[in-house]
Amino acid sequence: MTTPAPAPRVVIADDQELVRTGFRLILTSRGVDVVGEAADGAEAVEAVRRLRPDVVLLDIRMPNMDGLEAARRILAQVPDCRVIMLTTFDLDSYVYAALAAGASGFLLKDVTPAHLAAAVRLVDTGDALLAPSITRRLVERHASVSGPAPARSAAPAVHRDLAVLTPREREVLTLLGKGLSNTELARTLTLSEATVKTHVARIFAKLTLRDRAQAVVLAYEKGLVTPGESAHPADVRG
């Protein structure tokens, strides 16, 4: 008999008590262990440092310390923690910087209960919350307004030199930046999905990337993909 995976341990950080209460009830009713709450960014950093959760739900706009700064400090102090940013706006200008800082994705606060619980479990397994196509569009929108973004990652910059990649790995990273899934990568490059997964894992290891969301951001920052560049036809998913 397969042993069920332990419930994800979660900290909820939001300055609105009603939001925290609602999210806690939703998650606990679906088998997620909410181990702590925080009303601002500083409290969130302290709660994560003390409780060591698997995932933190972090509101972008909070008093004392905003969610972006809190995310940077959390990922610097507890790098194994996964950060999901909460926002009221689907194209909040802070979201891009949050992804670059190491967040695994973002959720709108009007997310359905089922999606909320599924999102927590998804990032707890080490995946990115955002579909690559959604992340790509988000980065494009930000870049078209603000121009190229400087590297802002919690990971050591010394490991972000693309020279460490093989030509094939560089090609895979470029296609990741365009939003292709592993299945689409395999079809495009005429490789097995197992081989593609190996390439992706090696890229993440060499460049100290946490997930596909960061891979998309890095592909834009390094100029492998440019805003407005034609995407793969399958990218109409999203």
C-alpha positions as CSV (number, residue, x, y, z in Angstrom):
1,M,0.0,0.0,0.0
2,T,1.3,3.4,-1.0
3,T,1.8,5.8,1.9
4,P,-0.1,9.0,1.3
5,A,2.1,12.2,1.0
6,P,2.1,14.3,4.2
7,A,-0.2,17.3,4.1
8,P,1.5,20.6,3.0
9,R,2.3,22.9,5.9
10,V,1.2,26.4,5.0
11,V,1.5,30.0,6.4
12,I,-1.1,32.6,5.2
13,A,0.1,36.2,5.1
14,D,-2.5,38.9,4.4
15,D,-3.4,42.2,6.1
16,Q,-7.1,41.3,5.9
17,E,-8.2,39.0,8.7
18,L,-11.3,38.0,6.7
19,V,-9.1,36.8,3.8
20,R,-6.8,34.8,6.2
21,T,-9.8,33.2,7.9
22,G,-11.4,32.3,4.6
23,F,-8.3,30.8,3.2
24,R,-7.6,28.8,6.4
25,L,-11.0,27.3,6.4
26,I,-10.8,26.4,2.7
27,L,-7.4,24.8,3.1
28,T,-8.0,22.9,6.3
29,S,-11.2,21.5,4.9
30,R,-9.2,20.0,2.0
31,G,-6.5,18.4,4.1
32,V,-3.9,21.2,4.1
33,D,-2.2,22.0,7.4
34,V,-2.3,25.8,8.1
35,V,0.4,26.2,10.7
36,G,0.4,30.0,11.0
37,E,-0.8,33.4,9.9
38,A,0.7,36.8,9.5
39,A,-0.9,40.3,9.1
40,D,2.1,42.0,7.4
41,G,5.3,41.2,5.6
42,A,7.5,41.4,8.7
43,E,5.3,39.0,10.5
44,A,5.3,36.7,7.5
45,V,9.1,36.6,7.5
46,E,9.2,35.8,11.2
47,A,6.5,33.1,10.9
48,V,8.2,31.3,8.1
49,R,11.6,31.5,9.9
50,R,10.0,30.0,13.0
51,L,7.5,27.5,11.6
52,R,9.4,26.4,8.5
53,P,6.3,25.7,6.3
54,D,6.3,24.1,2.9
55,V,4.4,26.9,1.3
56,V,3.6,30.5,2.2
57,L,0.6,32.4,0.7
58,L,1.9,36.0,0.6
59,D,-0.2,39.0,-0.2
60,I,1.7,41.5,-2.4
61,R,0.3,44.6,-0.8
62,M,0.8,44.7,3.0
63,P,1.8,47.3,5.6
64,N,5.2,47.5,7.3
65,M,6.8,45.3,4.6
66,D,5.2,44.5,1.3
67,G,5.0,41.0,0.0
68,L,7.8,41.4,-2.6
69,E,10.4,42.3,0.1
70,A,9.0,39.6,2.3
71,A,9.4,37.0,-0.5
72,R,13.0,38.0,-1.0
73,R,13.8,37.7,2.7
74,I,11.9,34.4,3.1
75,L,13.6,32.8,0.1
76,A,17.0,34.0,1.3
77,Q,16.4,32.6,4.8
78,V,14.3,29.5,4.1
79,P,15.1,28.6,0.4
80,D,13.1,25.4,0.6
81,C,9.9,27.3,1.2
82,R,7.6,27.8,-1.8
83,V,6.1,31.2,-2.2
84,I,2.7,31.9,-3.8
85,M,1.9,35.6,-4.2
86,L,-1.7,36.7,-3.7
87,T,-3.0,39.7,-5.6
88,T,-6.3,41.4,-6.6
89,F,-5.0,42.2,-10.0
90,D,-4.1,39.6,-12.6
91,L,-1.4,41.8,-14.1
92,D,-0.1,43.5,-10.9
93,S,3.2,45.1,-11.7
94,Y,4.8,43.4,-8.7
95,V,4.1,39.9,-9.9
96,Y,7.0,40.0,-12.4
97,A,9.5,41.0,-9.8
98,A,8.1,38.4,-7.4
99,L,8.7,35.6,-10.0
100,A,12.2,36.9,-10.6
101,A,12.8,36.9,-6.8
102,G,11.9,33.2,-6.7
103,A,8.2,33.0,-6.1
104,S,6.6,29.9,-7.7
105,G,3.6,31.8,-9.1
106,F,0.7,33.9,-8.1
107,L,-3.1,33.6,-7.4
108,L,-5.9,36.1,-7.6
109,K,-7.8,36.4,-4.3
110,D,-11.0,35.4,-6.0
111,V,-9.6,32.0,-6.7
112,T,-12.0,29.1,-6.3
113,P,-11.6,26.9,-3.2
114,A,-10.6,23.8,-5.3
115,H,-8.0,25.8,-7.3
116,L,-6.5,27.3,-4.1
117,A,-6.0,23.8,-2.5
118,A,-4.7,22.4,-5.8
119,A,-2.3,25.3,-6.2
120,V,-0.8,24.7,-2.8
121,R,-0.3,21.0,-3.5
122,L,1.2,21.8,-6.9
123,V,3.9,24.1,-5.7
124,D,4.6,21.8,-2.7
125,T,5.6,19.1,-5.2
126,G,8.2,21.5,-6.7
127,D,6.3,22.6,-9.8
128,A,5.5,26.1,-10.8
129,L,1.9,27.3,-10.3
130,L,1.6,29.3,-13.5
131,A,1.3,27.7,-16.9
132,P,4.4,28.8,-18.8
133,S,2.1,30.5,-21.4
134,I,0.5,32.7,-18.7
135,T,3.9,33.5,-17.3
136,R,5.2,34.5,-20.7
137,R,2.3,36.9,-21.3
138,L,2.8,38.4,-17.9
139,V,6.5,39.0,-18.6
140,E,5.8,40.4,-22.1
141,R,3.3,42.9,-20.6
142,H,5.8,44.0,-18.0
143,A,8.7,44.3,-20.4
144,S,6.6,46.2,-23.0
145,V,5.9,48.9,-20.3
146,S,9.1,48.9,-18.3
147,G,11.8,47.7,-20.7
148,P,14.2,44.8,-20.0
149,A,14.2,44.0,-16.3
150,P,17.5,43.5,-14.4
151,A,18.2,40.2,-12.8
152,R,16.5,40.1,-9.4
153,S,16.8,36.6,-8.2
154,A,17.3,35.2,-4.7
155,A,19.6,32.6,-6.2
156,P,23.3,33.5,-6.5
157,A,23.9,35.5,-9.7
158,V,27.2,33.7,-10.3
159,H,25.3,30.6,-11.4
160,R,23.2,32.5,-14.0
161,D,25.9,32.5,-16.8
162,L,24.3,30.7,-19.8
163,A,27.8,29.6,-20.8
164,V,27.4,26.7,-18.4
165,L,24.7,25.3,-20.7
166,T,25.2,23.0,-23.6
167,P,23.8,24.1,-27.0
168,R,20.9,21.7,-26.5
169,E,20.2,23.0,-23.0
170,R,20.2,26.6,-24.3
171,E,17.8,25.6,-27.0
172,V,15.5,23.9,-24.4
173,L,15.6,27.0,-22.2
174,T,14.7,29.2,-25.1
175,L,11.6,27.1,-25.8
176,L,10.7,27.1,-22.1
177,G,10.7,30.8,-22.3
178,K,8.2,30.6,-25.2
179,G,5.9,28.6,-23.0
180,L,6.3,25.1,-24.4
181,S,5.3,22.2,-22.1
182,N,7.5,19.1,-21.9
183,T,5.3,17.3,-24.4
184,E,5.6,20.2,-26.9
185,L,9.3,20.3,-26.3
186,A,9.7,16.6,-27.0
187,R,7.7,17.0,-30.3
188,T,9.5,20.1,-31.4
189,L,13.0,18.7,-30.7
190,T,12.1,15.1,-31.7
191,L,13.1,13.8,-28.3
192,S,11.4,11.5,-25.7
193,E,9.7,13.2,-22.8
194,A,12.1,11.5,-20.5
195,T,15.1,13.1,-22.3
196,V,13.4,16.5,-22.2
197,K,12.8,16.2,-18.4
198,T,16.5,15.4,-18.0
199,H,17.5,18.5,-19.9
200,V,15.1,20.6,-17.9
201,A,16.4,19.2,-14.6
202,R,20.0,19.9,-15.6
203,I,19.1,23.5,-16.7
204,F,17.5,24.1,-13.3
205,A,20.5,22.7,-11.5
206,K,23.1,24.6,-13.5
207,L,21.3,27.9,-13.3
208,T,19.8,27.4,-9.7
209,L,16.3,27.9,-11.0
210,R,13.4,26.8,-8.7
211,D,10.9,26.1,-11.4
212,R,9.5,26.9,-14.9
213,A,8.3,30.3,-13.9
214,Q,11.9,31.4,-13.1
215,A,13.1,29.8,-16.4
216,V,10.7,31.9,-18.4
217,V,11.8,35.1,-16.5
218,L,15.5,34.2,-17.1
219,A,14.9,33.5,-20.8
220,Y,13.6,37.1,-21.2
221,E,16.3,38.7,-19.0
222,K,19.0,37.0,-21.0
223,G,17.4,37.9,-24.4
224,L,16.7,34.4,-25.5
225,V,13.1,35.4,-26.0
226,T,11.9,38.9,-26.7
227,P,8.5,40.6,-26.0
228,G,6.2,40.2,-28.9
229,E,8.1,37.3,-30.3
230,S,5.8,34.8,-32.0
231,A,4.9,32.0,-29.6
232,H,4.3,28.3,-30.2
233,P,0.8,27.7,-31.7
234,A,-0.1,25.6,-28.7
235,D,0.5,28.7,-26.5
236,V,-3.1,29.8,-27.0
237,R,-3.8,27.6,-24.0
238,G,-3.1,29.7,-21.0
